[in-house]
């Protein structure tokens, strides 16, 4: 692990007075506080904060990723042109997404399936989510992932929800989470 | 003071999904002032074996074309089902 810093924070520790650039864990510094920094900590790819001093073992205790951004949902086999927007936050392996999808009035009996997620979905696809709002009025909507890593809307009895059954001009607002592959 | 905006695919990752792989792309939009970056935002998408690669940037399309061999395309197409 490499900790980047621009001098000064270890001013009272003579071992680090002349560092001014890069510290490595090879020196085993006993860092009790980083204070308030005006720059960021940066880690090389695959590195991060290692919690292995606590119980457990291996890479499952390495916090090595955080990212936020946007994504563009697409609809599987939909004949129309929906209006979409999406946002994501990835914390470690978990991806949290939210999106808004408005259908354009096209009648389509295909299953309501959302593709183009920001990260590929890990198998087994056990994540889920919820519809926060549906202007189409349909209330019996379950949000899950199919075996192809796509979000599938279904009924509580595991039947397909379709673009028609959700509402041909509906707007849904959805949030969901899953593990990234 | 000159503001510039550039976009770059700063991460292009091939993710194995078993019988096929997908290409995971992160596009960074970078705003710079007099050459100094002042903001960077990310947009992500995943390119699957059934994707229209003409809609992708050349760097993504080249990688995807190498990854999406016929067997991968066939396996992906066979797996596209509407039910769990």
Interface residues (C-beta under 8 A of the other chain):
Chain A: X67 X68 X69 X70 X71 X72 X76 X77 X88 X110 X111 X113 X115 X116 X117 X118 X119 X120 X123 X144 X146 X147 X148 X149 X152 X154 X158 X160 X181
Chain B: X15 X17 X18 X22 X24 X26 X41 X42 X43 X44 X45 X46 X48 X79 X80 X81 X82 X83 X84
